[in-house]
C-alpha cells in the first residue's frame, strides 16, 4: 500500500531533522533499505536511517515508459507492476533478497547480464528527489528525457553509495519485455569462450546476455521470435537445460560460483571485452560478453588491481570473508580531488555513509 501524502511528508520532515541534528553534532548516519547489500563497500558506523517506510509506486505511465517510486519500494514490487503491462527494468538490477529496494539498487549502481546490450542503471534514471547532507531536499530531472538539463545530478547520485545524498524518490525509463527469449549453451574452454563471445557479440544478433565459466559458454537471445530463430542458425549451440532460470540465478548471484570458502574474496574486474584472461590463480565467471569478470581467489588486492590496470581496467572487492576497507579501485589524484569536492558540496560534514566508498568519504 502506498503511504499517504501526510505519512510521507511526516517521514521526510523527521528524516530532515535527523540529518540536521547529525550535522550539528558531526555524527555519521548509515542509510539502509533492506540492507541486502551490507557486504558491498566499506563498513559504516552511525545511526541507522531506515528507508523502508518510504515505499510504494508514486506514478506509472506505461504509454510513456516511465515509472516513479519511493526509494524504499522493493524491486520485486516495481518489477511485478511493470510485468502486468509487459514491461521491465532494462538494466536487470541484482536482487540479493526479496526485500532489495529500488533506492539501494540505484545507489549501488549495479546492473545485471543485460547491461551491455540495453544500458546501465545510470542510463535509465530520469530524475530523483534526495536529501543532502546539508539537510536540504532537492529535486533533479523529471519524468522525460528532455527535462534533464544542466548538471545531471540524478545520474551523479547513481552509484554514489549514498555518500552524496539520501535518495527519496526515483523516476526511471522502462522498456517493453522481449516478445521471445531463448537460453543457449555450449561446452567450450574459458579462453575460447571469450573469443566466441567477442566474435558473435560483434554481429547484428539479438543477444541479451553472454557469459561463460570454466566449461561452458551461455548466450541469451531476446527479441521477435523470427529474429531469435534466425540468430540461432549460425551459433551451433543447444538449448540450455536450465533455461532462462540460469539468467535469473546469474543476475541474483544464486549460482554456486558465488559461494565463498573461508579466506576467499570475490572480485569484480572490469576490462575491455576482448582482453585475454588475467594470469592469476582463482575461479572465474565471465559476464557481459567478456567485459565483467568475476574472480574468486585468495590472492592479494595489490596483485589483482595491478593486473586489471595493466589491461586498462579496474578491480572492485565485491565480497570478502576478510578485510573490506579497500573495496573500490584507488582513484587517480585529479579524479579523487573531484570526488572530494562533490562530497564537500553535497555533504560538507561527511555524515552520510561515511567510509562506504572510500575512507575519506
PLY file of the C-alpha trace (Angstrom):
ply
format ascii 1.0
element vertex 361
property float x
property float y
property float z
element edge 360
property int vertex1
property int vertex2
end_header
0.00 0.00 0.00
1.31 3.45 -0.93
1.70 5.69 2.16
-0.47 8.81 2.19
1.00 12.21 1.33
0.67 13.08 5.02
2.64 9.98 6.06
5.40 10.71 3.55
5.54 14.41 4.45
5.92 13.43 8.11
8.63 10.89 7.29
10.54 13.44 5.20
10.29 16.01 8.00
11.63 13.56 10.60
14.40 12.48 8.26
15.36 16.08 7.56
15.54 16.84 11.29
17.67 13.74 11.83
20.17 14.92 9.21
20.27 18.48 10.62
20.88 17.14 14.13
23.58 14.74 12.91
25.29 17.57 11.06
25.26 19.76 14.17
26.89 17.00 16.24
29.12 15.75 13.41
27.59 12.28 13.94
27.58 9.84 10.97
24.42 8.32 9.53
24.16 4.86 7.99
21.50 4.73 5.25
19.70 1.40 4.84
16.87 -0.09 2.86
16.64 -3.86 3.15
20.39 -3.97 3.91
20.70 -6.74 1.31
23.99 -5.24 0.08
25.58 -4.78 3.50
28.57 -6.82 2.26
29.32 -4.30 -0.52
31.58 -1.34 0.21
33.38 -0.33 3.36
31.87 -0.79 6.78
29.80 2.14 8.05
29.14 3.34 11.56
26.47 5.70 12.80
22.77 5.96 13.50
20.70 3.92 11.05
18.43 5.73 8.60
15.76 3.17 7.73
14.20 3.94 4.32
11.68 1.08 4.28
8.71 3.21 5.42
9.21 5.29 2.25
7.78 2.78 -0.21
5.22 2.43 -2.99
4.66 3.37 -6.63
4.01 7.11 -7.00
3.23 7.25 -10.71
3.39 4.81 -13.60
2.56 5.60 -17.21
3.02 2.52 -19.41
2.40 4.53 -22.59
5.29 6.87 -21.75
7.52 4.05 -20.46
8.22 5.80 -17.15
7.74 4.83 -13.52
8.31 6.87 -10.36
8.55 5.20 -6.95
9.70 5.90 -3.42
13.25 4.73 -2.67
12.12 2.11 -0.15
9.95 0.31 -2.72
11.12 -3.24 -3.32
12.49 -4.19 -6.73
10.04 -7.10 -6.63
7.06 -4.70 -6.39
8.41 -2.50 -9.20
9.01 -5.47 -11.49
5.63 -7.01 -10.70
3.90 -3.73 -11.58
5.84 -3.46 -14.83
5.23 -7.12 -15.77
1.46 -6.55 -15.64
1.94 -4.17 -18.57
4.53 -6.31 -20.37
7.42 -4.03 -19.38
10.67 -4.36 -17.43
13.66 -2.65 -15.83
16.17 -2.98 -18.70
19.29 -2.97 -16.53
18.25 -6.06 -14.53
19.24 -4.93 -11.02
20.50 -7.82 -8.87
18.07 -8.86 -6.14
20.09 -10.12 -3.21
16.87 -10.67 -1.25
13.12 -10.38 -1.79
13.28 -7.05 0.05
16.00 -5.43 -2.09
14.90 -1.82 -2.61
14.87 0.49 -5.60
16.87 3.12 -3.71
19.54 0.59 -2.82
19.74 -0.65 -6.41
20.20 2.88 -7.78
22.61 3.94 -5.01
24.79 0.87 -5.63
24.61 1.33 -9.42
24.70 -2.42 -10.10
23.37 -3.88 -13.35
22.68 -7.45 -14.44
23.57 -9.53 -17.52
21.56 -7.37 -19.92
23.64 -4.27 -19.23
25.97 -4.31 -22.32
23.01 -4.69 -24.67
20.45 -2.25 -23.19
22.38 0.04 -20.86
23.29 0.57 -17.20
21.25 1.85 -14.26
22.53 5.37 -14.90
21.24 5.30 -18.49
17.63 4.88 -17.30
17.48 7.31 -14.37
15.34 10.29 -15.44
15.09 12.16 -12.17
15.02 11.91 -8.41
14.34 13.67 -5.14
17.02 13.43 -2.48
18.03 14.79 0.92
21.57 16.15 1.06
23.98 16.13 3.98
23.13 19.80 4.45
19.55 18.88 5.30
18.10 20.18 2.03
15.52 18.27 0.00
16.32 18.76 -3.68
14.71 17.51 -6.88
16.61 16.91 -10.12
15.48 15.87 -13.60
11.92 14.75 -14.23
9.92 12.01 -15.91
11.00 12.66 -19.51
14.45 12.80 -21.07
14.11 16.44 -22.21
13.79 17.57 -18.57
17.41 16.59 -17.91
19.32 19.84 -18.40
22.43 21.36 -16.82
24.28 19.20 -14.31
22.78 15.72 -14.38
22.78 15.26 -10.61
20.35 12.34 -10.75
22.88 10.24 -12.58
25.65 11.56 -10.35
23.80 10.10 -7.35
23.54 6.75 -9.14
26.34 4.52 -7.89
27.42 7.01 -5.20
26.51 4.51 -2.46
24.51 7.10 -0.52
27.58 9.24 0.11
26.15 12.35 -1.60
22.52 12.20 -0.52
19.65 10.09 0.75
17.51 9.00 -2.20
13.79 9.62 -1.61
12.02 9.28 -4.96
13.30 7.94 -8.28
11.96 8.18 -11.83
13.10 5.56 -14.34
12.62 4.90 -18.01
11.45 1.32 -18.63
11.26 -0.85 -21.76
8.86 -3.46 -23.18
9.69 -7.06 -22.30
11.06 -9.06 -25.26
8.45 -10.99 -27.22
10.58 -14.13 -27.12
13.69 -15.28 -25.26
15.88 -18.36 -25.57
18.74 -19.62 -23.39
21.59 -21.46 -25.13
24.83 -23.10 -24.02
27.86 -24.89 -25.46
30.83 -26.75 -23.99
33.89 -24.57 -24.51
37.10 -23.80 -22.54
37.27 -20.38 -20.89
39.79 -18.74 -23.25
37.89 -20.00 -26.31
34.61 -18.80 -24.78
35.87 -15.22 -24.57
36.84 -15.29 -28.25
33.49 -16.88 -29.10
31.52 -14.20 -27.24
33.52 -11.42 -28.89
33.03 -12.93 -32.34
29.25 -13.18 -32.03
28.91 -10.00 -29.97
30.15 -8.01 -32.93
27.41 -9.29 -35.22
23.87 -7.95 -35.55
22.25 -10.61 -33.41
19.62 -10.23 -30.70
21.98 -11.22 -27.87
20.86 -10.02 -24.43
23.34 -11.98 -22.33
26.73 -13.63 -22.85
28.63 -15.37 -20.09
30.99 -18.29 -19.56
32.68 -20.32 -16.83
35.43 -22.92 -16.92
33.45 -25.39 -19.05
30.53 -23.67 -20.82
29.57 -20.55 -22.69
25.99 -19.30 -22.26
24.04 -16.96 -24.53
20.58 -15.47 -24.13
18.71 -14.28 -27.23
15.83 -11.80 -26.91
13.51 -10.16 -29.42
10.96 -11.11 -32.04
10.66 -14.87 -32.35
11.61 -14.83 -36.01
14.78 -12.82 -35.21
15.76 -15.17 -32.37
15.29 -18.24 -34.58
17.30 -16.61 -37.36
20.16 -15.78 -34.97
20.16 -19.35 -33.71
21.04 -20.75 -37.14
24.74 -19.89 -37.11
25.55 -20.26 -33.43
25.95 -24.05 -33.27
24.64 -24.10 -29.70
21.97 -26.15 -27.98
19.15 -25.06 -25.74
20.26 -24.69 -22.12
18.62 -27.34 -19.90
18.43 -24.73 -17.12
16.51 -22.42 -19.44
16.04 -18.76 -18.57
16.34 -19.63 -14.87
20.11 -19.68 -15.37
19.98 -15.96 -16.16
17.81 -15.18 -13.15
20.26 -17.02 -10.87
23.22 -15.27 -12.50
21.57 -11.89 -12.07
20.77 -12.51 -8.39
24.12 -14.20 -7.57
22.44 -17.51 -6.75
24.75 -19.68 -8.85
27.07 -21.95 -6.89
30.01 -19.90 -8.12
29.06 -17.00 -5.84
29.50 -19.05 -2.62
32.78 -18.22 -0.90
35.02 -20.54 1.11
36.92 -19.29 4.15
39.70 -16.92 3.10
38.29 -16.31 -0.39
37.27 -12.98 -1.86
35.01 -12.24 -4.81
36.40 -9.63 -7.19
34.52 -7.78 -9.92
37.05 -6.89 -12.63
36.08 -4.53 -15.44
38.21 -4.66 -18.59
37.60 -4.25 -22.34
35.68 -7.30 -23.53
38.40 -8.50 -25.92
41.22 -8.60 -23.36
42.82 -12.03 -22.69
42.45 -13.89 -19.39
44.34 -12.45 -16.44
47.22 -14.64 -15.27
46.16 -15.15 -11.68
45.06 -18.13 -9.60
41.37 -18.49 -8.87
37.98 -19.47 -10.25
36.43 -17.34 -12.98
32.98 -16.47 -14.26
32.92 -14.07 -17.21
29.86 -11.89 -17.91
28.91 -9.01 -20.19
30.48 -10.72 -23.20
33.92 -10.51 -21.56
33.78 -7.02 -20.01
32.83 -8.04 -16.46
34.96 -10.76 -14.92
34.16 -12.31 -11.57
37.12 -13.88 -9.77
37.11 -16.00 -6.60
40.62 -16.05 -5.17
42.85 -15.76 -2.13
45.42 -13.62 -4.00
46.29 -10.13 -2.74
44.40 -6.96 -3.66
47.56 -5.28 -4.94
48.28 -8.13 -7.37
44.71 -8.22 -8.71
44.47 -4.46 -9.16
47.87 -4.24 -10.87
46.84 -6.91 -13.38
43.48 -5.26 -14.04
45.15 -1.91 -14.55
47.65 -3.43 -16.96
44.66 -4.31 -19.17
43.26 -0.74 -18.85
40.66 -1.93 -16.37
39.91 -1.73 -12.66
39.01 -4.15 -9.86
36.39 -3.95 -7.08
36.43 -6.13 -4.00
32.78 -7.15 -4.24
32.52 -9.57 -1.33
35.08 -10.79 1.16
35.37 -13.08 4.17
38.13 -10.80 5.46
39.07 -7.10 5.36
36.80 -4.96 3.14
38.08 -1.45 3.85
39.52 -1.00 0.34
36.54 -2.10 -1.73
36.87 0.22 -4.71
39.82 0.74 -7.01
42.00 3.65 -5.78
41.27 6.90 -7.62
43.94 8.87 -9.51
44.84 12.17 -7.84
42.79 14.54 -10.02
39.71 12.28 -10.03
39.96 11.87 -6.26
40.01 15.66 -5.77
36.88 15.99 -7.93
35.12 13.30 -5.88
36.04 15.04 -2.64
34.81 18.38 -3.97
31.46 16.79 -4.83
31.30 15.21 -1.38
32.02 18.59 0.22
29.30 20.26 -1.87
26.53 17.79 -1.02
27.68 16.56 2.40
30.18 19.09 3.81
30.42 17.39 7.22
30.80 13.90 5.74
27.98 12.38 7.79
26.29 10.28 5.07
27.53 6.66 4.74
30.98 7.70 5.91
33.58 5.22 4.66
31.20 3.26 2.40
33.10 4.16 -0.77
36.49 5.44 0.43
37.86 6.05 3.94
37.94 9.85 3.47
34.38 9.93 2.11
0 1
1 2
2 3
3 4
4 5
5 6
6 7
7 8
8 9
9 10
10 11
11 12
12 13
13 14
14 15
15 16
16 17
17 18
18 19
19 20
20 21
21 22
22 23
23 24
24 25
25 26
26 27
27 28
28 29
29 30
30 31
31 32
32 33
33 34
34 35
35 36
36 37
37 38
38 39
39 40
40 41
41 42
42 43
43 44
44 45
45 46
46 47
47 48
48 49
49 50
50 51
51 52
52 53
53 54
54 55
55 56
56 57
57 58
58 59
59 60
60 61
61 62
62 63
63 64
64 65
65 66
66 67
67 68
68 69
69 70
70 71
71 72
72 73
73 74
74 75
75 76
76 77
77 78
78 79
79 80
80 81
81 82
82 83
83 84
84 85
85 86
86 87
87 88
88 89
89 90
90 91
91 92
92 93
93 94
94 95
95 96
96 97
97 98
98 99
99 100
100 101
101 102
102 103
103 104
104 105
105 106
106 107
107 108
108 109
109 110
110 111
111 112
112 113
113 114
114 115
115 116
116 117
117 118
118 119
119 120
120 121
121 122
122 123
123 124
124 125
125 126
126 127
127 128
128 129
129 130
130 131
131 132
132 133
133 134
134 135
135 136
136 137
137 138
138 139
139 140
140 141
141 142
142 143
143 144
144 145
145 146
146 147
147 148
148 149
149 150
150 151
151 152
152 153
153 154
154 155
155 156
156 157
157 158
158 159
159 160
160 161
161 162
162 163
163 164
164 165
165 166
166 167
167 168
168 169
169 170
170 171
171 172
172 173
173 174
174 175
175 176
176 177
177 178
178 179
179 180
180 181
181 182
182 183
183 184
184 185
185 186
186 187
187 188
188 189
189 190
190 191
191 192
192 193
193 194
194 195
195 196
196 197
197 198
198 199
199 200
200 201
201 202
202 203
203 204
204 205
205 206
206 207
207 208
208 209
209 210
210 211
211 212
212 213
213 214
214 215
215 216
216 217
217 218
218 219
219 220
220 221
221 222
222 223
223 224
224 225
225 226
226 227
227 228
228 229
229 230
230 231
231 232
232 233
233 234
234 235
235 236
236 237
237 238
238 239
239 240
240 241
241 242
242 243
243 244
244 245
245 246
246 247
247 248
248 249
249 250
250 251
251 252
252 253
253 254
254 255
255 256
256 257
257 258
258 259
259 260
260 261
261 262
262 263
263 264
264 265
265 266
266 267
267 268
268 269
269 270
270 271
271 272
272 273
273 274
274 275
275 276
276 277
277 278
278 279
279 280
280 281
281 282
282 283
283 284
284 285
285 286
286 287
287 288
288 289
289 290
290 291
291 292
292 293
293 294
294 295
295 296
296 297
297 298
298 299
299 300
300 301
301 302
302 303
303 304
304 305
305 306
306 307
307 308
308 309
309 310
310 311
311 312
312 313
313 314
314 315
315 316
316 317
317 318
318 319
319 320
320 321
321 322
322 323
323 324
324 325
325 326
326 327
327 328
328 329
329 330
330 331
331 332
332 333
333 334
334 335
335 336
336 337
337 338
338 339
339 340
340 341
341 342
342 343
343 344
344 345
345 346
346 347
347 348
348 349
349 350
350 351
351 352
352 353
353 354
354 355
355 356
356 357
357 358
358 359
359 360
